[in-house]
Amino acid sequence: MVTVISIVVTFLAYYFNISFNVDLTLLSIAIIFPLVFTIRGSFKRREKALEHLSAFRSNLKTVQAFLMSKNGLTEQEKIESVDILIEINESVLQHLGKSEYSLKDLDTITDKVFQFTLDKDATMAKGSRDKVFRFMRDVHRSIENLHSIHSHRTPISLKAYCKIFVYVFPFMYAPTIIYAIGSESLSWVAYTIVILTEFILISLYNIQNHLEYPFDNIGTDDINLDNFRITR
């Protein structure tokens, strides 16, 4: 689409002999700076997601190891506790891979650990229960942080601004290039410069668009959620 726009606009500029001198520094500030800013923000969001996913899995593994080491629990109860933790792990990862923003189901599943601990009041000491609650507090914190990254992304207004200027850019850039190289010069030079520049801009926009949601496995740099399963 952007290639077609670039070719048509450059053709029309030559056909109607339109050329003018515009300071490209202003265009750079209007387009490049917002794009770089959003790409940097999306990259930081991806790095934070990796950090919280690692914390989420390690905290679940800690709860699992602690419960499995308790002599007061029967083997059946230990298996039950592991099944609950696996369910939490699977549910969170599935939640991140979807466009569902409600945490109601996840809250219900994570509360199973709390209920399991209360049901073992006779076999687990108060200190042991408190440790499980502290570990689960860290699990909850990781889930909330991941959900925030999942549901809050680049402001829509800023993305719309960048996209509009990417498509409007050839209308200002083509006449400027023609003015700079001269209308009598080889026209293919102007076509090449405009198309290449527009390709770079739309590529940067697409990179940002893929980076800002790192859980859907669409972009090549998305996070592989399978690496954060406790049963991997």
N, C-alpha and C positions, 0 to 999 in steps of 0.2 A: 504493500500500500504506500509506504513512504517513498519507495523507489519510483513508483508511478507519479506521485505528487512532485517529486524532484524533477523528473524528466519533463512533465507537462509545464511546470512553472518556468523552468529554464527555457523551454521552447517558446513559451508565450513572451518571455522577456526579450528574446532575440527577435521574435516576429514583430512585436510592437516597438522594438528599439527602446526598451526600458532599462535604464541603468542609473544608479545613484550611489553616492558615497556615504555609507553608514559606519559609524565607529563600532567595529566588531567586539570591542571590549565590553560595551554595554550588552551585546547579545550573549557574550560569555557569562556575564554576571547574571543575566536573566534566565539562562538555561543550564549552563554547566554547573554553577554553584549549587542550585537546588538539587540537581541530580546527584552530585557527589555527596551532598549532605544526607539525602535519603538513603543512598547506598551504604554510607558509613553507619547510619542508624540501623539499617536492616542487618548489617554484618554484626554489629554489637548485640542485636537481639538474638541472632543465631548463636553467638558465643555464650550468651546468658542462658539460652535454652539448653545447650550442652552441659553447662555447669549445673543447672537445676535437675536435669535428667540424671546426671551422675550421682548427685546428692540423694535424689529420690530412690534410685536403685540401692545405693549403699545403705541408706537408712532402713529400707525394707529387709535387706540381708542381715542387718544388725538385729532387728526385731526377730527375724527367723532364727538366727543363731542363739539368741537369748532364750527364746521359748523352747527350742529343741534341747537346750542344756538344763532345763528345769527338771529335777528329779521328781517333783511332786505331780507332774503331768503324766498321764498314761500315754502309751504309744498312739492310741486312737485320738486322743486330744491333741497330741503334737501334729499328727497328720491333718486334723481339722484346722489347726492354726496356720499351717503351711498353705492349705487350700484357700483360706481367707486372704492371705498375703498375695498369693498368685492371682486371685480374682481382682484384688486392688490394682496390682501391677498391670494386668491385661486390660482392665477397664480404663485406666488412665491413658495408656498408649492408644487404645481405640478411640478414646475421646479426642486426643490430639490430632488424630488422622481424619476426623470428621469436621464438618462446619457447625456442629452442635455446641452451643455456648452455655448450656445449663449444667450446673454442678449438682443438681438435686440427686441424681442417681449415684454419683460418685460419693456424695456425703453419706448416703444410705449404706453403701458398701464399706466405706472406711469405718463407719460406726460399728461394724461387726467385730472389729478388734476390741473396741471398748466394751461391748456386750460380752464377748468371749472372756475377757479378763474379769469382769464382774461375776460371771457365772462360776469362775474358779476361785471364788473368795475363800473357800475352805482349804484349798490346796496351794494357793499362792500367797506369800507373805505381802504385807502392805508395801514394803520396800521394793519388792519385785514388780508389783503392779505400778508403782510410781515410775519405775524405770521404763516399763513398756509405754506408759503415757508420755514420758519425755521423748522417747524415740519416735512415737507416733506424732508428736507435736512437730518434729522436724519433717516427717513425711507430709503432714498437712501443709507445712510452709512451702515445701517443694511443689506440691500439687497446685497451690494457689498461685505461686510464681509462674508455673508453666501455663496455667489457665490464663493469666494476665497476658503473657506473650502470645498465646493462641488467639485471644479475642481482641486485643488492642494492637493495632498495627500503625503503619504510616498514616497520618491524617489524610482523609479523602480529599480535602481541599488542596493540599500540597501535591498529591499525586495528579489530580486533575489539572493543576497549574502546569506541572511539568509536561504532561501529555499534550495539552493544548499548544504549548510553546514549541514542542518538538515538531508538530504538524504545521505550525505557522512559520517556523524558521525558514524554509525554502523561499517563501514569498519575500523575505527581506534579504536573504543571503545570496540568491541567484543574481539579482540586479547589481548587488555590491561586487560580486566576483567578476561579472561582465565589465563593470566600470574599472576594476583593478587591472584586469588583463587586457582590456581594450576590446571593443566590439568587433574589430577587424581581425582579431587573433583566431586561432583554431577553436571552433566552438566545442569540440570534444573535450578540451581542457576544462572548460567551465562545467560541462555536464559531469565529468569525472569528479571534480572537486565537490560539487553540490551533492551528488549521489553518495560519495564516500563519507562526507561529513554527516549527512542525514542518517546514513547507516550506523555510524558510530553512536550518534545520539539515541537512536531507537534501541540499539544494542544495550547501552547503559541503562535505559529505562526498563528493558526486559530483565536485565540482571537484577535490578532493584526489586522488580515485581516478583521474581522467583525467590529471592533471598528473604523477603520480609515474612514469608510463611514457610518455615523450614520443615513442616511436618507432613506435607501432602505427597511426598515422593514423586513430584512432577519435575522439578529442576534437578540438574546433575549434582548440585551442592546441598541437596536436602539431607536432613538427618535420618540415618537408618535406625528407626525405633526398635527394630528387632535386637539391636545390640544392648538394649537396656531392659530386657526381660530377665527376671531373676532365675529363670530356668534355662538360660541360653547354654 
